[in-house]
Amino acid sequence: MTHTDYIKLMLNIKDDNVYFYENCLEIVNINGKNTKVFNAFLTYIPKCCPKCGCINEGHDDIINWGFKRNCHIKLTKVCGYDTILSLDKQRFKCKHCNRTFIASTSIVDFHKQISNDTNLNIKLELMQKGTEKDIARRNNVSTNHVNRVLDSISEDKLVKNNGFLPEVLGIDEFKATKDTKSKMALIIVDQVRANIFDINNSRLSKDIESYFNMYPKKERDKVKFITIDLYKPYYKLLKRIFKNAILIPDRFHIDLQVRDALDNTRKKLCIKSNPNYRKLKKYWKLILKNEDELSEKKQYSKCFKKEVSQIDIVTYLINTDEEFYNTYQVYQGIIKAIDTRDKDKFLNIIHHHDKNISKYMKKALKTFRNMEKYIVNAFDYEYSNGRTEGMNNLIKQIKHTACGYRKFKHLKARVMLIKGLLNPIKAY
């Protein structure tokens, strides 16, 4: 093997028409950084003239016409050094049309200075959680170039589902970007594969219906279960789109309704004229905790100025107000019914509860009664929106790492890349 073959192997150059000069490597300071510069030339016998299409059969057709010197191409780093290929490209002249053209190479696209390998490396790094600024620095390119690479990926259709829908869907909304149609985007999760199915630019009912109607009715009728939060308009909409699907409210959101109701009741009592103001403010976590998990171990409390257990604290606080006490009992009953999947107990509480409870808890129970035919499904089936919430959390991490995104298509492309739903090699 010649020195050219070894260098090409090291730089991952697969173009047979590139040849390296003797003593081809030099280290040059560029913008305050030591950069490895490899000097080479590109030449070959062209098959035809790209201008007029004339077939090259000898010196009477196409001839060599000097070189275009020092075409700088950014390569991937070598041993941590920024690397540049200084390539002299052969020029040719066609005797038939009297026009010149330059030799082309697979290393870089026409009129580009950043190698295809570098662009591929950028795409692979976009599949990891990291900022575009860090990716640009590692690949010796500008942040704008990384943004353009992401833009070229996002122009492609991100998820090609071939018109098929999964049997179990999870649906939720999240805050995306400013250019999102309804300020909130809709995430659709394949619960069977535990991965994102698609992300829609709008959570508006008309846009959701339009999106799912792109799938044939036969596929929509195959959907068996849909997990969702307690946003009532979605239930009517999804029941109209998916005739055979069973809609399952997320148990966490049922918990959240009564949790917020109890906490708002506590906050209402947190006025400075209340002698228990400091106690109610400090021990809010214990009030919201499952009473079966409260500790009996006594510790000194500054508020009580004596040793008390968690059970003692909660018992004292809930007995300071009758409405607060009754609201607390309803809260504990519901969270225990959800934990043990006791449907009968849950229904008994929402229909036959104490009248003297806070307005916040009354509102939550009214919501449960209005959606009773759907909420019972949360007790009968194992599915929940946990995976969907997990995907939402991933999107929040991606947005936080990047300090936000301006374009929805860029955020969607990045999420799809990180979740492995988009092949960056094919998208290029």
C-alpha positions in Angstrom: 0.0 0.0 0.0 1.2 3.5 -0.8 1.2 6.4 1.6 -1.9 7.7 -0.3 -3.8 4.5 0.6 -2.9 4.7 4.3 -3.9 8.4 4.5 -7.2 7.7 2.7 -7.9 4.8 5.1 -7.2 7.1 8.1 -9.4 9.9 6.8 -12.2 7.6 5.5 -11.8 8.8 1.9 -13.2 6.3 -0.6 -12.6 8.3 -3.8 -10.0 6.4 -5.9 -9.2 9.6 -7.8 -7.7 11.5 -4.9 -3.9 11.4 -4.5 -1.8 12.8 -1.7 1.5 14.7 -2.3 4.7 13.7 -0.6 5.0 15.4 2.8 1.3 16.2 2.5 0.7 17.0 6.2 1.2 20.3 7.8 -0.1 21.8 11.1 -1.3 25.3 10.6 -2.7 27.8 13.2 -6.2 28.8 12.0 -8.2 31.2 14.2 -6.0 30.4 17.2 -6.4 26.6 16.8 -3.8 24.1 15.5 -5.3 22.5 12.5 -4.1 19.5 10.5 -4.0 20.3 6.8 -3.7 17.4 4.3 -2.6 18.4 0.7 -3.9 16.3 -2.2 -5.0 16.5 -5.8 -8.0 15.1 -7.7 -7.7 14.0 -11.3 -9.2 11.4 -13.6 -10.2 10.8 -17.2 -13.8 12.1 -17.6 -16.3 9.9 -19.5 -18.2 12.9 -21.1 -18.6 16.6 -20.9 -21.3 17.6 -18.4 -22.0 20.8 -20.3 -22.8 19.5 -23.8 -22.8 15.7 -23.2 -20.0 14.9 -25.7 -18.4 11.5 -25.1 -14.7 11.6 -24.3 -12.9 9.4 -26.8 -9.5 11.1 -26.8 -7.5 14.3 -26.9 -9.8 15.6 -29.7 -12.7 15.7 -27.3 -11.7 16.7 -23.7 -8.3 17.8 -22.5 -6.7 18.8 -19.1 -6.9 22.5 -18.4 -4.8 23.1 -15.3 -6.0 22.9 -11.7 -8.3 24.8 -9.4 -5.9 25.2 -6.4 -6.5 24.9 -2.6 -10.1 23.8 -2.4 -10.5 23.6 1.4 -12.8 20.8 2.6 -13.6 20.4 6.4 -13.2 16.8 7.4 -14.1 15.0 10.7 -11.5 15.5 13.5 -8.3 13.4 13.6 -6.9 12.8 17.1 -8.8 15.8 18.5 -7.4 18.1 15.8 -9.6 20.1 13.4 -8.8 18.6 10.0 -8.9 20.2 6.5 -8.3 18.6 3.1 -6.6 21.1 0.8 -7.6 19.6 -2.5 -6.3 20.7 -6.0 -9.1 19.8 -8.5 -8.3 19.1 -12.1 -9.9 21.4 -14.6 -11.0 20.1 -18.1 -11.9 21.7 -21.4 -14.3 20.4 -23.9 -13.1 21.1 -27.5 -16.6 20.7 -28.8 -18.4 23.4 -26.7 -15.2 25.3 -25.6 -16.4 25.2 -22.0 -14.4 24.1 -18.9 -15.5 22.1 -16.0 -13.9 20.8 -12.7 -13.4 17.3 -11.5 -16.1 16.2 -9.0 -15.6 14.0 -5.9 -17.8 11.9 -3.5 -16.0 13.5 -0.5 -18.1 16.7 -0.8 -21.1 17.9 -2.7 -20.8 20.4 -5.5 -20.1 24.0 -4.3 -19.8 22.8 -0.7 -16.9 23.0 1.7 -18.0 20.7 4.5 -17.5 17.0 3.8 -20.3 14.5 3.6 -18.7 12.5 6.4 -18.9 15.6 8.7 -22.6 16.1 7.8 -23.2 12.5 8.6 -21.4 12.8 11.9 -23.6 15.9 12.8 -26.7 13.8 12.1 -25.6 11.0 14.2 -24.8 13.4 17.1 -28.3 15.0 16.7 -29.6 11.6 17.7 -28.1 12.2 21.2 -29.2 14.6 23.9 -27.0 17.6 23.5 -27.0 21.2 22.3 -26.5 22.2 18.7 -23.7 24.6 19.9 -21.8 21.6 21.3 -22.3 19.6 18.1 -21.0 22.5 16.0 -17.9 22.9 18.2 -17.0 19.2 18.1 -17.4 19.1 14.3 -15.6 22.5 13.6 -18.6 24.0 11.9 -21.0 26.9 12.7 -24.1 26.5 14.8 -26.1 27.8 11.7 -24.7 24.9 9.7 -26.0 22.4 12.3 -29.3 24.1 12.2 -29.4 23.8 8.4 -28.6 20.1 8.6 -31.5 19.7 11.1 -33.7 21.7 8.8 -32.9 19.4 5.8 -33.9 16.4 7.9 -37.1 18.0 9.2 -38.2 18.7 5.6 -38.6 14.9 5.1 -41.8 13.1 6.4 -40.7 12.2 9.8 -42.8 9.1 10.5 -43.8 6.8 7.7 -46.5 4.6 9.4 -47.7 3.2 6.0 -51.3 4.0 7.0 -51.3 1.6 10.0 -52.4 2.5 13.5 -51.4 0.7 16.8 -54.1 -1.1 18.8 -53.4 0.9 21.9 -52.8 4.7 21.7 -51.8 7.2 24.4 -52.7 10.8 23.8 -51.6 13.9 25.6 -50.6 17.6 24.9 -47.5 19.5 25.7 -46.2 23.1 25.3 -44.1 23.0 22.1 -43.0 26.2 20.2 -44.3 29.6 19.5 -45.2 28.7 15.9 -47.4 25.8 17.1 -51.0 26.4 15.8 -52.7 26.2 19.2 -49.7 26.9 21.5 -49.9 23.3 22.6 -48.9 20.3 20.4 -50.4 16.8 20.6 -48.2 13.7 21.2 -49.5 10.3 20.1 -47.8 7.3 21.7 -47.8 3.7 20.6 -48.5 1.9 24.0 -47.6 -1.5 22.6 -44.1 -0.6 21.4 -43.7 2.0 24.2 -42.5 4.7 21.7 -43.8 7.8 20.1 -46.1 7.3 17.2 -46.3 10.9 16.0 -46.4 14.5 17.1 -49.1 16.7 15.7 -48.7 20.5 15.4 -52.1 21.3 16.9 -54.4 20.0 19.7 -57.5 21.6 18.3 -60.4 19.2 17.7 -60.7 20.0 14.0 -57.0 19.4 13.5 -57.0 16.1 15.5 -60.0 14.9 13.5 -58.3 15.9 10.2 -55.1 14.1 11.2 -56.7 10.8 12.1 -59.1 10.8 9.2 -56.0 10.5 6.9 -55.9 6.9 8.1 -58.5 4.5 6.5 -61.6 3.7 8.5 -60.6 0.0 8.6 -57.4 1.0 10.6 -59.3 3.4 12.9 -61.7 0.6 13.8 -58.8 -1.7 14.8 -57.8 0.7 17.7 -58.9 -1.1 20.9 -57.8 1.2 23.7 -56.9 4.9 24.1 -55.5 6.4 27.3 -56.1 10.1 27.9 -56.4 12.7 30.6 -59.7 14.1 31.9 -60.2 16.7 29.2 -63.8 16.0 28.4 -64.0 17.4 24.7 -61.4 14.8 23.7 -63.8 11.9 24.7 -66.6 13.0 22.4 -64.1 13.6 19.6 -62.2 10.3 19.9 -65.3 8.3 20.3 -66.5 9.7 17.0 -63.2 8.9 15.3 -62.5 5.5 16.9 -65.9 3.7 17.0 -64.6 0.5 18.7 -62.0 2.0 21.0 -62.4 1.9 24.8 -61.4 5.3 26.3 -59.4 5.0 29.6 -58.8 8.1 31.7 -55.3 8.2 33.3 -55.4 7.2 37.0 -52.8 9.8 37.8 -55.0 12.6 36.6 -57.9 11.3 38.8 -55.5 11.4 41.7 -54.4 14.8 40.7 -58.0 16.2 40.7 -58.6 15.3 44.4 -55.1 16.2 45.4 -55.4 19.7 44.1 -58.9 20.0 45.7 -57.5 19.1 49.1 -54.5 21.4 48.7 -56.7 24.3 47.7 -58.8 23.6 50.8 -55.6 23.8 52.9 -54.5 27.0 51.2 -57.9 28.6 52.0 -57.2 28.1 55.7 -53.7 29.5 55.3 -54.4 33.0 56.5 -52.2 34.8 59.0 -55.1 35.3 61.4 -55.3 31.5 61.7 -53.3 30.4 64.8 -52.3 27.2 62.8 -51.1 29.2 59.8 -47.4 28.1 60.1 -48.3 24.5 60.7 -50.6 24.3 57.7 -48.0 26.0 55.5 -45.1 23.8 56.7 -46.7 20.4 56.8 -48.6 20.4 53.4 -46.7 17.4 52.2 -47.8 15.3 55.1 -51.5 16.3 54.5 -51.3 15.1 50.9 -49.5 11.9 51.8 -51.4 8.5 52.0 -52.3 8.2 55.7 -51.1 4.5 55.7 -47.6 5.8 54.9 -47.4 8.2 57.8 -44.8 7.5 60.4 -45.5 6.9 64.1 -41.9 7.8 65.0 -41.8 10.9 67.2 -39.5 13.8 66.5 -39.1 17.3 67.9 -41.1 20.0 66.0 -40.5 23.7 66.3 -44.1 24.5 65.4 -45.5 22.2 68.1 -42.6 22.8 70.5 -42.6 19.1 71.5 -42.0 15.6 70.0 -44.7 14.6 67.7 -45.2 11.9 65.0 -46.4 12.5 61.4 -49.7 10.9 62.4 -50.1 13.3 65.3 -49.4 16.3 63.1 -51.9 15.4 60.4 -54.6 14.4 63.0 -54.2 17.7 64.7 -54.4 19.8 61.5 -57.4 18.1 59.9 -59.3 18.4 63.1 -58.9 22.2 63.2 -61.7 22.6 60.7 -64.7 20.3 60.0 -64.9 21.0 56.3 -61.2 20.4 56.0 -61.6 17.1 57.9 -64.4 15.8 55.7 -62.5 16.8 52.5 -59.4 15.0 53.8 -61.5 11.8 54.4 -62.9 11.9 50.9 -59.4 12.4 49.5 -57.9 9.5 51.4 -60.8 7.2 50.4 -60.4 8.0 46.7 -56.6 7.6 46.5 -56.9 4.2 48.4 -59.7 3.1 46.0 -57.5 3.9 43.1 -54.4 2.1 44.6 -56.4 -1.0 45.3 -58.6 -0.8 42.1 -61.7 -0.8 44.3 -64.3 0.4 41.8 -67.3 0.0 44.1 -65.6 2.0 46.9 -64.8 4.8 44.4 -68.3 5.0 43.1 -69.8 4.9 46.6 -67.6 7.9 47.6 -68.5 10.1 44.6 -72.2 9.4 45.0 -72.6 9.2 48.8 -70.1 11.6 50.2 -70.4 14.0 53.2 -72.2 17.2 52.2 -69.9 19.4 54.3 -66.8 19.3 52.0 -65.0 22.1 50.3 -66.2 23.6 47.0 -63.0 22.4 45.4 -63.7 18.7 46.3 -67.3 19.1 45.2 -66.2 20.3 41.8 -63.8 17.3 41.5 -66.5 14.8 42.4 -68.9 16.4 40.0 -66.3 15.9 37.3 -66.0 12.2 38.2 -69.8 11.7 38.1 -70.1 13.4 34.7 -67.3 11.1 33.4 -68.3 8.0 35.4 -68.8 5.7 32.3 -65.2 6.4 31.2 -63.6 6.5 34.7 -64.7 2.9 35.5 -62.5 1.8 32.6 -59.5 3.0 34.6 -60.4 0.3 37.2 -61.2 -2.5 34.8 -58.0 -2.2 32.5 -54.3 -2.0 33.2 -53.5 0.7 30.7 -52.5 4.2 31.8 -50.9 7.3 30.3 -47.6 6.7 32.2 -45.6 6.1 29.0 -47.1 9.2 27.4 -46.2 11.3 30.3 -42.7 9.8 30.1 -42.4 10.9 26.5 -43.6 14.4 27.5 -40.8 14.5 30.1 -38.2 13.5 27.4 -39.4 16.4 25.2 -39.1 18.8 28.1 -35.5 17.7 28.7 -34.7 18.2 25.0 -36.2 21.7 25.0 -34.4 22.5 28.3 -31.0 21.3 27.0 -31.5 23.4 23.8 -32.9 26.4 25.8 -36.0 26.1 23.6 -36.8 25.8 19.9 -38.2 28.4 17.6 -39.5 26.0 14.9 -41.9 23.2 15.7 -40.5 21.1 12.8 -37.0 21.3 14.3 -38.2 20.2 17.7 -40.2 17.3 16.2 -37.2 16.2 14.1 -34.9 16.2 17.1 -37.4 14.2 19.2 -37.8 11.7 16.4 -34.0 11.4 15.9 -33.4 10.8 19.6 -36.1 8.2 19.9 -34.7 6.4 16.8 -37.8 6.9 14.7 -36.0 8.7 11.9 -33.0 7.4 10.0 -30.7 10.4 9.4 -28.8 8.6 6.7 -31.9 8.1 4.6 -33.2 11.5 5.3 -30.1 13.2 3.9 
